[in-house]
Amino acid sequence: FKEIKRPLFFKKEDGKRRAVIKVGAGAKMSYLAKHAARYSLTGIERLVGIPGSLGGAIIMNAGAEGTEIGPILRSVTRITRNGEIETLKREDLSFQYRKTIFPNEPGIIIEAEIELEEGDRSEIMTTMDRHLSRRAQTQPLTIPNSGSIFKNPEGDAAGRIIESIGLKGYSIGKAGVSIRHANFIVNKGGATAKDVTQLIKHIQKEVKEKTSIDLQTEIVIIGE
């Protein structure tokens, strides 16, 4: 489920060269972006820093710097609850901010095809380097963390809101709000799922009381 195949190039009616890459759902987004860059394919380079797999990125319609996974999808293959293998075209799906809507339930994604346009390799590499450098400067990448916890409210940033009410650095148990970026919860050593979920609920409660904003989680919590 981690295989990334060689791109298949074709030419569009407008004369531009594009390519389709078939990718296993378990492939890391960072590897996929770098694989595309080797073939001078643009459209996914801003997603190089997403710490997850393609399958997860599809479920969440993951994005960064104005780029989302939805527009570059060509098809998604899944195993349904009945055990059937089904391939959906992009037109069968709908995309919202940090959410992909499937016909019925998502099922288990096993692979997907992405379609990218040929670009300038040096520009693509520069964009990836700049993006990774910015993430390293603004996010707690050297500490175990849960990634971005909350969706950004329209016209604002969750991290800014959390910081504005004084919760930067606040901890419950061994889980704490990152000092570097307030929309990240870090593991300070031995944090439990209960520590993290209690901290999430506390942040939501405080933000609601002090700003009237309902912060919605970007991460998906499974189980009790």
N, C-alpha and C positions, 0 to 999 in steps of 0.2 A: 504493500500500500504506500510505499515511499518512493516508488520509481518515478523519475522525470525523464520523459522520452525526448528525442531530438525533435526540433521544430520542423513542421512541414510548411514550406513557403508556398505562397500563391500570390497572384497579382490581381488587385481589384480593378473595377471598371475605370477608376480615376488614375490608374497607372501606378499606384503606390503598392509596394510589396508588404505583405502581411504574413503572419505565420500562426499556426495552431500548435499548441503544445499539450500533449496528454499527460496528466500528472496524477499520481496516486494521492489519495486524501491525506495520507500521513506525512507527505513531504513538508519540510519546514519552509516557511515563507522566505526566510533569508536565503536558503539554498536556491529556491525557485527564482527569486529576483536576480541572483548572481548568475544562474544558468541562462536566463533570458539575456542578460547583459553580454555574455560571451558571444551571443549570436546577434548583437546590436539590436535587440528588440526592446522597444520602449512601451511604457504604460503600467509597469509594475515596480519600477525602481524605488518609488516613494514608500513602498510597503516592505522594504528590506529589513526594517527594524522591528516588525511585528513579531513578538515572541510566541509563535504558535504554528500550527499546521495549516495547510490549505483547507482541510475539511472544517476546522474550527473557524477559519476566516470566512468561509462561505456561509456557515450558519449565522455568524454575527454581522455579515456584510462589513467586514473589517475595513478600516481606512486610516489614512494619515495624510496630512497636508493637502486635503482636497481630493485625494485619490481613494476610490473604494474598489473592492473586489468585484462588485456586481457588474459594472459596465464592461469588464474584460472577460467575463464568463461567456463561453459558447455553449457548453452543456455540462450537466451534472448527472452522474450515475450513482444510484443509491439502491440499497436493499430495503424493501418495504417491510412493514410489520408482518406481512404474510409470507415473507421469505422470497419474494420475487425481485429480480433485478430489473430496474427501470431507469431509462435515460430520459432526462428532462432537458428541453432546450431553454435557453435564457428567457425566451418569451413566455415560458410556462411559469416563471417565477416573478415575484415582485419584490422590490427592494426599498427598505426604509433606513433611516439612520440607525446603524448598528443592529439591523435585523433583516433577515431574508425570509420571505413568506413563501412556503411551499404548498402545493396542492395536498390537502390532508396533512399528515405529520411529515417531518423531514426524513424519517427513517435513518439509515446508517449510510452516510456518504462514503463511497469507495474510490471514486476517481472523478476527475473533471477535465474539461478542455478549456483552455484560455486562448484568446485571440489577441495578438499584439501586433503593433506596427513597427516596421523597420525604422531605426533612427541612427543617430550618431553615437558610436560607442563611447567616445571620450566624454560627451555631454552626459550620457547615462551614468557613467562611472563617477563623474563629478557630482551629480545629483545624489547618488547613493552615499558617497563619502560625506557630503555636506549634511545629509539627513542623519546618518549614524553619529556624526560629530555633535550635532545639535541634541540628539537624544542622550548622549553620554554626558553632556553638560547640564541638562535640565531634568534628567530622570535618574532614580536610584538603581542603576543597572548592575552595580556590584553587590547589591544586597538582595537576598531572596524576597520576592514581592509578588503581588497578585495582579500586576499590570494596572491599567486604568480601571478604577472601581466604578465610577459613575459616568453616565452620559452627560455631555455638556448641554445645559439648557440653551434654548435658542438665543443667540446673541450674547452669550456669556460663557464662562469656563468654570467647570466644577471645582477645579483646583483653586482658582481665585476666590470663589465663594467660601470654600472651606477655610482657606487661609485668613479671609477677612473677618471671620468670627472667632479667630484665635485657636483653631484646632490643629494647626501645624505642630507636629511633635507629640500630640496627645496619644496616650496608649491605654489599652485594656489588655491585661495579661502581658504576653510577649508580642502582641501585635500593635504596631504604631503607625500613625500618619507620618509619612515621609517628610523630613525636614527639607529635602530638595524639591519635592513636588507633592502638594497636598492631595492630589487625586490618586496617590499610590499608598497602599498599605504594605508595610514591610514587616518581615519576620525578624524580630530582634534576638531570636535564639530560642527555639522550642515553642513557638506560637502554635496554638491549636485552631481548628476550624471554628470552634466556639468563640475563641478570642476575636477572630476576624469578623464573624457575623455579628457579634455583639458590638464591635467597633463600628461596623457599617450602620447598624440600627441607631447607635448613639449619634453618629454624624448626621444621619437623615433627620432625627428628632431635633437636634440643635439648629440645623439649617432651616427647618420648617418653622421653628419657634422664632428665630431671629430675622429671617428674611422672607418668610411665607413661600419659599421655593420648595417644591417636592423633588428631591434628587432621586433619579431612577438609576438602578444599577446597570452597568454595562456587562459585568460578568454574570454568568449563570450559576446559581447556587443549586446544587443537587443534594437531596436528602434533607434530614432535619438538622 
